[in-house]
C-alpha cells in the first residue's frame, strides 16, 4: 500500500479498538493512504477527524405539517421508504401523518429503530404501532435475516455497545437512566455514586460514554455543559439498572439531590434580585423533568418528608411559570401523605397548596388549607409559617371582597415579617393592605401602603415583586381617574414580566391596559381577547371584584363602540395573534383616558343587561350567553337578576 493513493474503508472499529495503534502505524508508513472508518466510539488517533453521525432530522413538533412537508424530514422519509418495502399499500396521508411524526419522535430519529418500526406496518397500522412503543425494545425486533445479529433487534444493537463498556462505565451508564430530560456533572457525581463507592472519575466516565455515542452533550442553563440519553437507549439502561438491583437506591439519591436543589433556589426565587431569579429559574427550567421525576418517586415510595420539602420549595417556580394546576396537584398529593415530619415542613407545603387553590378560584379549599396551616404553624411557634399563612389567608379574603378580615390578616403578617427582619415578605403584606384599602375606597391609605411597597421593591430588585408593586400603584391611579399615570405603571409592570418570561402575569397587565384604552376600542378588544387565551391556558377565572368593576364594563364599552361584527373580529384577532405581537401593541403607546359615558338607557338597564335578557328569553343557558357576549356565566347570572 505504501506507494499507492488509495481509500481504505474500515467498518465497526469499536469491536477492535485495541488495534488502533496498528492503524496509526499503517497511516505513518503509507503517506498517500486515506482511511474512512466507522465506529460507535471515537478512535482517539492523532490523524483522526471526527464526523459525528447525528440521528435523522425530525418533524417540528410545535405545529401540524402537511404530508409533503413531513416527508421532507429524514426520519419520516426513511419510515415511509421502509414501510412501503414491507407493505406496498402504505402511504403517508393527512390522517396518518401526525402519528408517523409521533412514532419517529418516540424513536429519537435513530435509523435502525425507524427501520424496525416501519417493518411492523405489515401487521400494525401506525396508530396501533405508536401505542406499542411504550415497550420499544420488545416491539422493535425481527430485522432482516441477512443482517448481522446485532442489527436484527434494537435491544441487541444497544447491548452490543453496552457489552463493550468497562464495568465502571456500565455502572455509570445504567445509573444515568434515573435522569429525566438531561443532567449535569454535579448531579452525576451525587446520583451515580453510592456512598459505599469511593473514588472514581465520573467526568471521565461521562466523557467516555459521549465518545461511545451512548450519551449526547448539549448546552445547559447559563452556558454550562449538560448531557442527555436518548429515550430509546434509556429504556435499555433501565432494564440493566433493575437487573443489577440498583433502581431503588439510585432513585432515592436522585430525589434527594433534586430536593436539595429546589431548596437552594427557594429563597432566591422568593426574594432575590433580577439576576438571581433569572439564573435559578433557568436552572430549574432545564431540570423540570427531573423535578417531576423526583416528586413522583417520593410520592410513590411514600417518602413523605422529601415530597413535602419539594412541594414547599417549588412554590415560586410553579408560580412564575403559571403552572397552578400542576403545582396544586403535586401539593395535594404530598400533604395527604402520612408520616412523622417536622411541622414547619408540612406548613410550607400547605402554603403551596393554599396559594394554588386560591389562584384557581377554589376559595373554600384555600381557606381550609390556610386555617389548618396557620393553626399548625402557631402550635410549633413557626413564625415564618405564621406570617406566610396569614398572607395567603389575607389573599383569600381580599379576593372574595372580605376587606375587613383581609386587613386583619395582612396587618398581623406585616408585624410578623417586620419582627423577623424579612423586608420582601413585609412588602407583600403592604401590597395586601393597599388592595384592601382600594377595595374599601380608602385611597389615602392605599397610596401610603402602595408607595411604601414600591420603595421597598426598588431597593430589593426582585423583578416579580417590583412589577406587582407597580401594578398596585397603577390600579390606584386608575381608580382615581389618573389614566396617564396608570398606563405608565401598567406598561412598566408588563415590560418587566415580559422580559422575565412570566406569562401568567402578562395576562393581568393586558387586561389592565385594555380597560384604559377608551379611545382605541379595537385595541382594547384585541388585548382582552389575548388575555382570555392566557386565562384559558392557566385555568384562571376572573376575580369577582375585577370582573364586575372593570373587566365587564370595559367589554361592554368596547362592544358598544365597535358594534357586534367589529367587536367579534377584534376579540378573535387578539385570541390568534402571537403573544409577542400583543405585548408590543400593549407597550406601543400610553393608552388614552376613558371618557365618563353612561351606558344605561332611560329605563335603568345597561345595554349588556338588555342583551342578556334578550338571550334568556330565547332560551339560552348562562354558559351559552357568556360565550356569545364574551363574559363569564357568573356575570350573566348577575345581569339576569339585575
C-alpha positions in Angstrom: 0.0 0.0 0.0 2.9 2.4 0.6 3.4 3.8 -2.9 -0.4 3.9 -3.8 -3.1 6.5 -3.4 -6.0 4.5 -2.0 -9.0 4.9 0.2 -9.4 2.1 2.7 -12.8 1.6 4.3 -13.0 0.0 7.8 -16.4 -0.7 9.4 -17.3 -1.2 13.1 -13.9 -0.5 14.6 -15.4 -0.2 18.1 -15.1 -4.0 18.4 -11.3 -4.0 17.7 -10.4 -0.7 19.4 -7.2 -2.2 20.8 -5.9 -2.5 17.3 -5.9 1.2 16.6 -2.1 1.6 17.1 -1.6 -0.7 14.1 -4.0 1.6 12.1 -1.9 4.6 13.1 1.3 2.8 12.1 -0.3 2.0 8.7 -1.0 5.7 8.1 2.5 6.6 9.0 4.0 4.0 6.7 1.7 4.9 3.8 1.7 8.7 3.3 -0.9 8.7 0.4 -3.3 6.3 2.3 -6.7 7.6 3.4 -8.9 5.7 5.8 -12.7 6.1 6.1 -13.7 4.3 9.3 -17.0 3.9 11.1 -17.2 3.2 14.8 -19.5 3.7 17.7 -16.6 5.1 19.6 -14.1 7.9 18.9 -10.7 6.2 17.9 -8.5 8.8 19.5 -5.8 8.8 16.9 -3.7 11.9 16.1 -4.7 11.8 12.5 -8.4 11.4 13.2 -11.1 13.8 12.0 -14.3 13.0 13.8 -17.6 13.4 11.9 -20.5 12.6 14.3 -23.4 10.9 12.6 -26.4 12.6 14.2 -29.9 11.0 14.4 -32.1 11.7 11.4 -33.9 15.0 11.3 -37.3 15.1 12.8 -40.6 17.0 12.1 -41.2 20.1 14.0 -43.4 19.0 17.0 -44.7 22.6 17.6 -47.2 22.6 14.8 -49.0 20.2 12.4 -47.4 19.7 9.0 -48.9 18.5 5.7 -47.7 15.1 4.3 -45.3 16.7 1.8 -43.6 18.8 4.5 -43.4 15.8 6.8 -41.9 13.6 4.1 -39.0 16.1 3.6 -37.6 15.2 7.0 -35.1 12.4 7.1 -36.8 10.2 9.7 -40.2 10.3 8.1 -38.7 9.7 4.6 -36.9 6.6 5.9 -40.0 5.4 7.7 -42.1 5.7 4.6 -39.5 4.0 2.4 -39.1 1.0 4.7 -42.9 0.8 5.4 -43.6 0.6 1.7 -41.0 -2.1 1.3 -42.8 -4.1 3.9 -46.3 -3.1 2.9 -46.7 -1.7 -0.7 -50.1 -0.2 0.1 -48.7 2.1 2.7 -48.7 5.8 2.0 -48.3 9.0 4.1 -51.5 10.9 4.4 -53.0 13.8 6.2 -54.7 11.3 8.5 -51.7 9.2 9.5 -49.0 11.9 9.1 -49.2 13.1 12.7 -49.0 9.6 14.0 -45.9 8.8 11.9 -44.3 12.0 13.1 -45.0 10.9 16.7 -43.5 7.5 16.0 -40.2 8.8 14.7 -40.0 11.3 17.6 -40.5 8.4 20.1 -37.7 6.6 18.4 -35.3 9.6 18.6 -34.7 9.5 14.9 -32.4 6.5 15.2 -32.2 4.9 11.7 -32.2 1.2 13.0 -35.2 1.9 15.3 -37.1 3.7 12.5 -36.4 0.8 10.0 -37.5 -1.9 12.5 -40.7 0.1 13.4 -41.6 0.7 9.7 -41.3 -3.0 9.0 -44.1 -3.6 11.6 -46.6 -1.7 9.5 -47.1 -5.1 7.7 -49.0 -6.2 10.9 -49.9 -2.9 12.7 -51.3 0.4 11.3 -49.4 3.5 12.6 -51.8 4.3 15.4 -51.5 0.7 16.8 -47.7 0.8 16.4 -47.5 4.1 18.3 -49.5 2.5 21.1 -47.0 -0.3 21.3 -43.9 1.9 21.6 -44.1 2.1 25.4 -42.0 -1.0 25.2 -39.8 -0.2 22.2 -37.2 -2.9 22.9 -39.9 -5.6 22.7 -41.6 -4.4 19.6 -38.6 -3.4 17.6 -37.3 -6.8 16.6 -37.4 -9.0 13.5 -34.8 -7.3 11.3 -33.6 -8.9 8.0 -32.1 -12.4 8.3 -29.1 -11.3 6.2 -28.2 -8.5 8.6 -25.7 -9.0 11.4 -27.3 -10.4 14.6 -26.7 -7.2 16.5 -28.8 -5.3 13.9 -31.8 -7.6 13.9 -33.3 -6.1 17.1 -32.9 -2.8 18.8 -32.1 -4.4 22.1 -29.2 -6.4 20.5 -27.9 -3.2 18.9 -27.7 -1.4 22.2 -26.5 -4.4 24.1 -23.6 -4.6 21.6 -22.4 -1.2 22.7 -23.1 -1.9 26.4 -21.1 -5.1 26.4 -18.0 -3.2 25.1 -18.0 -0.9 28.1 -15.8 -1.4 31.1 -17.6 -2.4 34.4 -17.2 1.2 35.7 -18.7 2.7 32.5 -21.5 0.2 32.6 -22.4 1.3 36.2 -22.5 4.9 35.2 -24.5 4.2 32.1 -27.3 2.3 33.8 -27.5 4.8 36.8 -27.8 7.7 34.4 -31.3 6.4 33.4 -32.9 7.9 36.5 -32.4 11.4 35.0 -35.4 12.7 33.0 -34.6 15.1 30.3 -30.9 15.5 31.0 -28.3 16.1 33.7 -25.1 18.0 34.5 -21.9 16.7 36.1 -22.8 18.0 39.6 -25.9 15.7 39.5 -23.9 12.8 38.1 -21.3 13.0 40.9 -24.1 12.7 43.6 -26.7 10.5 42.0 -24.4 7.9 40.3 -22.0 7.4 43.2 -23.3 5.2 46.0 -21.9 6.2 49.4 -20.0 2.9 49.7 -18.2 3.6 46.4 -15.2 5.8 46.9 -13.1 7.4 44.2 -13.9 7.1 40.5 -13.6 9.7 37.8 -17.2 10.4 36.8 -16.3 13.2 34.5 -14.1 10.8 32.5 -16.8 8.2 32.7 -19.4 10.5 31.2 -16.9 11.7 28.5 -16.2 8.1 27.6 -20.0 7.5 27.2 -20.2 10.6 24.9 -17.3 9.2 22.8 -19.1 5.9 22.5 -22.3 7.6 21.3 -24.4 6.5 24.3 -24.7 10.0 25.9 -25.2 13.2 24.0 -23.7 16.6 25.0 -25.8 19.8 24.9 -25.6 23.3 26.3 -27.5 23.8 29.6 -28.7 26.8 31.6 -26.3 29.7 31.8 -24.0 28.0 29.2 -23.0 25.2 31.4 -22.3 21.7 30.0 -25.2 19.3 30.1 -25.9 15.8 28.8 -28.8 13.5 28.0 -29.5 10.0 27.0 -31.8 9.2 24.1 -35.0 7.7 25.4 -34.6 4.6 23.2 -31.2 3.9 24.8 -32.5 4.9 28.2 -35.1 2.1 28.1 -32.4 -0.5 27.7 -30.3 1.1 30.5 -33.4 1.0 32.8 -33.6 -2.8 32.3 -29.9 -3.1 33.2 -30.4 -0.9 36.3 -33.3 -3.2 37.5 -31.2 -6.3 36.7 -28.5 -5.1 39.0 -30.9 -4.3 41.8 -30.0 -0.6 41.8 -33.3 1.0 40.9 -34.4 1.9 44.5 -31.1 3.3 45.8 -30.4 5.3 42.6 -33.9 6.7 42.6 -33.5 7.8 46.2 -30.3 9.6 45.5 -31.9 11.3 42.5 -34.9 12.5 44.6 -32.7 13.7 47.4 -30.4 15.6 45.0 -33.2 17.5 43.3 -35.0 18.2 46.6 -31.8 19.8 47.8 -31.5 21.8 44.5 -35.1 23.0 44.8 -34.4 24.1 48.4 -31.3 26.0 47.3 -33.5 28.0 44.9 -36.4 28.7 47.2 -35.2 31.9 48.8 -33.5 33.4 45.8 -36.7 32.9 43.8 -38.8 34.4 46.6 -36.7 37.5 47.5 -33.7 37.5 45.1 -32.8 40.3 42.7 -33.3 40.1 38.9 -30.1 38.3 38.2 -30.6 35.6 40.9 -34.2 34.9 39.8 -33.2 34.6 36.2 -30.3 32.3 36.9 -32.2 30.0 39.2 -35.3 29.9 37.0 -33.1 28.9 34.1 -31.6 26.1 36.2 -34.9 24.7 37.3 -36.4 25.0 33.8 -33.9 22.7 32.3 -34.4 20.2 35.2 -38.2 20.4 35.1 -38.4 16.7 34.1 -36.1 15.7 36.9 -38.1 17.6 39.4 -41.3 15.8 38.3 -39.5 12.5 38.5 -38.2 13.3 42.0 -41.8 14.2 43.1 -43.2 11.0 41.5 -40.6 8.9 43.2 -41.1 10.5 46.6 -44.9 10.1 46.5 -44.9 6.6 45.0 -42.4 5.4 47.7 -44.2 7.2 50.5 -41.1 9.4 51.2 -43.3 12.0 52.9 -40.7 14.4 54.1 -39.0 14.5 50.7 -42.3 15.1 48.9 -43.3 17.9 51.3 -39.9 19.6 51.1 -40.1 19.5 47.3 -43.6 20.9 47.2 -42.8 23.7 49.6 -39.6 24.6 47.8 -41.1 24.7 44.3 -43.9 27.2 45.0 -42.2 30.2 43.3 -41.1 28.0 40.4 -44.7 26.9 39.6 -46.0 30.4 40.3 -43.6 32.1 37.9 -44.4 29.6 35.2 -48.2 29.8 35.9 -48.4 26.1 36.4 -51.1 26.3 39.1 -52.9 23.0 38.2 -49.7 21.0 38.3 -48.4 22.6 41.4 -51.6 22.2 43.2 -51.9 18.5 42.1 -48.5 17.7 43.5 -49.1 19.7 46.7 -52.4 18.0 47.4 -50.9 14.5 46.9 -48.0 15.4 49.2 -50.0 16.9 52.1 -52.3 13.9 52.0 -49.4 11.6 52.9 -48.9 10.4 56.5 -45.6 10.5 58.2 -43.7 12.0 61.2 -42.5 15.2 59.6 -41.3 18.4 61.3 -44.3 20.7 61.3 -42.7 23.7 59.5 -42.0 21.4 56.5 -45.7 20.5 56.4 -46.8 24.1 56.9 -44.6 25.2 53.9 -46.2 22.6 51.7 -49.7 23.5 52.8 -48.9 27.1 51.9 -48.2 26.0 48.3 -51.4 24.1 48.1 -53.4 27.0 49.6 -51.9 29.5 47.2 -52.6 27.4 44.1 -56.1 26.6 45.2 -56.8 30.3 45.5 -55.3 31.1 42.2 -57.7 28.5 40.6 -60.7 30.2 42.3 -61.2 27.4 44.8 -61.6 29.7 47.8 -63.3 27.1 50.1 -60.3 24.7 49.8 -57.8 27.6 50.0 -59.5 28.8 53.2 -59.5 25.4 54.8 -55.8 24.8 54.0 -54.9 28.3 55.2 -56.6 27.9 58.5 -55.2 24.4 59.1 -51.7 25.6 58.2 -51.9 28.7 60.4 -53.0 26.6 63.4 -50.2 24.1 62.8 -47.6 27.0 62.5 -48.8 28.6 65.7 -48.7 25.3 67.6 -45.0 24.8 66.8 -44.1 28.6 67.0 -43.1 28.6 63.4 -43.2 32.4 63.0 -42.3 32.4 59.3 -45.0 29.8 58.7 -47.4 32.0 60.7 -46.7 35.0 58.5 -46.8 33.1 55.3 -50.2 31.6 56.1 -51.6 34.9 57.2 -50.6 36.3 53.8 -52.4 33.5 52.0 -55.5 33.9 54.2 -55.4 37.6 53.5 -55.3 37.0 49.8 -58.3 34.5 50.0 -60.3 37.1 52.0 -59.4 40.0 49.7 -60.2 38.0 46.5 -63.7 37.5 48.0 -64.0 41.2 49.0 -64.0 40.5 52.7 -61.8 43.5 53.2 -62.0 43.9 57.0 -61.0 40.3 57.6 -58.2 40.5 55.0 -56.9 43.8 56.5 -56.6 42.0 59.9 -54.6 39.1 58.3 -52.3 41.4 56.4 -51.7 43.7 59.4 -50.6 40.8 61.6 -48.5 39.4 58.8 -46.7 42.7 58.4 -45.9 42.7 62.1 -44.6 39.2 62.0 -42.3 39.8 59.0 -41.0 43.1 60.4 -40.1 41.2 63.6 -38.3 38.6 61.5 -36.5 41.3 59.5 -37.9 40.0 56.2 -38.5 43.1 54.1 -39.5 41.3 51.0 -42.3 39.5 52.8 -43.3 42.6 54.7 -43.7 44.2 51.3 -46.2 41.5 50.3 -48.2 42.4 53.4 -48.2 46.0 52.4 -49.5 45.1 48.9 -52.4 43.2 50.6 -53.1 46.2 52.8 -53.1 48.5 49.7 -55.5 46.2 47.9 -57.9 46.1 50.9 -57.8 49.9 51.2 -58.6 50.3 47.5 -61.5 47.8 47.9 -62.9 49.9 50.7 -62.4 53.1 48.8 -59.8 54.5 51.2 -57.4 55.8 48.6 -55.2 57.7 51.1 -54.3 54.5 53.0 -53.9 52.6 49.7 -51.5 55.3 48.4 -49.4 55.1 51.6 -49.1 51.3 51.5 -48.5 51.2 47.8 -45.7 53.7 47.8 -44.1 52.0 50.8 -44.1 48.7 49.0 -42.8 50.2 45.8 -39.9 51.9 47.6 -39.0 48.6 49.2 -39.1 46.7 46.0 -37.0 49.2 44.1 -34.3 48.5 46.7 -34.7 44.7 46.8 -34.8 44.5 43.0 -36.9 41.3 42.8 -38.4 41.6 39.4 -41.7 39.9 40.2 -42.4 41.9 43.3 -41.3 45.2 41.7 -43.8 44.5 38.8 -46.5 43.7 41.3 -45.8 46.9 43.2 -46.1 48.9 40.0 -49.5 47.3 39.4 -50.8 48.4 42.7 -49.7 52.0 42.0 -51.3 51.8 38.6 -54.5 50.4 39.8 -54.8 53.1 42.4 -54.2 55.7 39.7 -56.9 54.1 37.6 -59.4 54.2 40.4 -58.6 57.9 41.0 -59.1 58.7 37.3 -55.4 59.3 36.6 -55.2 57.3 33.4 -51.8 58.5 32.3 -50.1 57.5 35.5 -52.0 54.2 35.5 -50.9 53.5 31.9 -47.2 54.2 32.7 -47.3 51.9 35.7 -49.1 49.1 33.9 -46.8 49.2 31.0 -43.6 49.3 33.1 -45.0 46.3 35.0 -45.8 44.5 31.7 -42.3 45.2 30.4 -40.7 43.5 33.4 -42.9 40.4 33.3 -42.4 40.1 29.5 -38.6 40.4 30.0 -38.7 37.7 32.7 -41.0 35.4 30.8 -43.8 35.4 33.3 -46.7 34.5 31.0 -49.2 34.3 33.8 -48.7 37.9 34.9 -48.8 39.2 31.4 -52.5 38.3 31.3 -53.3 40.7 34.1 -51.3 43.5 32.5 -53.1 43.1 29.2 -56.4 43.4 30.9 -55.5 46.4 32.9 -54.1 48.3 29.9 -57.2 47.3 27.9 -59.6 48.9 30.3 -57.8 52.2 29.9 -57.8 52.3 26.1 -61.2 54.0 25.8 -60.3 55.9 22.6 -58.9 52.8 20.9 -61.7 50.2 21.1 -60.2 47.8 18.5 -57.0 47.7 20.6 -59.0 47.0 23.7 -60.8 44.2 22.1 -57.6 42.6 20.9 -55.9 42.9 24.3 -58.9 41.4 26.1 -59.1 38.6 23.6 -55.4 37.8 24.1 -55.8 37.9 27.9 -58.7 35.4 27.6 -56.4 32.9 25.8 -53.9 33.1 28.7 -56.7 32.7 31.3 -57.8 29.6 29.5 -54.2 28.3 29.4 -53.7 28.8 33.1 -57.3 27.8 34.2 -57.6 31.3 35.9 -61.2 32.6 36.5 -61.8 36.3 36.7 -61.8 37.6 40.3 -65.4 38.8 41.1 -64.3 42.4 42.1 -62.2 42.9 39.0 -64.8 41.3 36.8 -67.7 43.5 38.0 -65.8 46.8 38.5 -63.6 46.9 35.5 -63.5 43.9 33.1 -67.1 43.6 32.2 -67.8 47.3 31.9 -64.8 47.5 29.5 -66.1 44.7 27.4 -69.5 46.3 27.3 -68.0 49.7 26.3 -65.8 48.3 23.5 -68.8 46.2 22.2 -71.0 49.3 22.1 -68.4 51.5 20.4 -67.4 48.9 17.7 -70.7 47.1 17.1 -71.2 43.3 17.0 -69.2 42.4 13.9 -66.1 44.6 14.5 -66.1 43.7 18.2 -66.1 40.0 17.5 -63.3 40.5 14.9 -61.1 42.4 17.3 -61.6 39.8 20.0 -60.9 36.9 17.7 -57.8 38.7 16.4 -56.5 39.0 19.9 -57.0 35.3 20.5 -55.0 34.4 17.4 -52.2 37.0 17.5 -48.7 35.8 18.7 -48.1 36.9 22.2 -45.1 39.0 21.3 -47.2 41.0 18.9 -49.9 41.5 21.6 -47.3 42.7 24.1 -45.7 45.0 21.5 -49.1 46.6 20.9 -49.8 47.0 24.6 -46.5 48.7 25.1 -46.6 50.8 22.0 -48.1 54.0 23.3 -49.7 55.2 26.6 -53.4 54.3 26.5 -55.8 57.2 26.3 -58.1 58.0 29.2 -61.7 56.9 29.2 -64.5 59.4 28.8 -67.1 59.1 31.6 -70.1 58.0 29.5 -73.0 56.1 31.0 -74.2 53.0 29.2 -77.6 52.9 30.9 -80.8 53.5 28.9 -83.7 55.5 30.2 -85.4 52.5 31.8 -82.3 51.9 34.0 -80.9 48.8 32.3 -77.5 48.8 30.6 -77.1 47.6 27.0 -75.4 44.5 28.3 -78.3 43.7 30.7 -80.7 44.1 27.8 -78.7 41.7 25.7 -78.6 39.1 28.5 -82.4 39.4 28.9 -83.0 39.0 25.2 -80.9 35.9 25.0 -82.5 34.5 28.2 -85.9 35.0 26.5 -84.6 32.9 23.6 -83.9 30.0 26.0 -80.1 30.3 26.0 -78.2 28.9 29.0 -75.9 31.0 31.2 -72.8 29.5 29.6 -74.2 29.9 26.1 -74.9 33.6 26.8 -71.5 34.1 28.3 -69.8 32.6 25.2 -71.9 34.8 22.9 -71.2 38.0 24.9 -67.6 37.2 25.9 -68.3 37.4 29.7 -68.4 34.7 32.4 -71.6 32.8 33.3 -71.5 34.4 36.7 -71.8 37.8 35.1 -74.7 36.5 33.1 -76.5 35.4 36.3 -75.8 38.8 37.9 -77.2 40.7 34.9 -80.2 38.4 34.6 -81.1 39.1 38.2 -80.5 42.9 37.9 
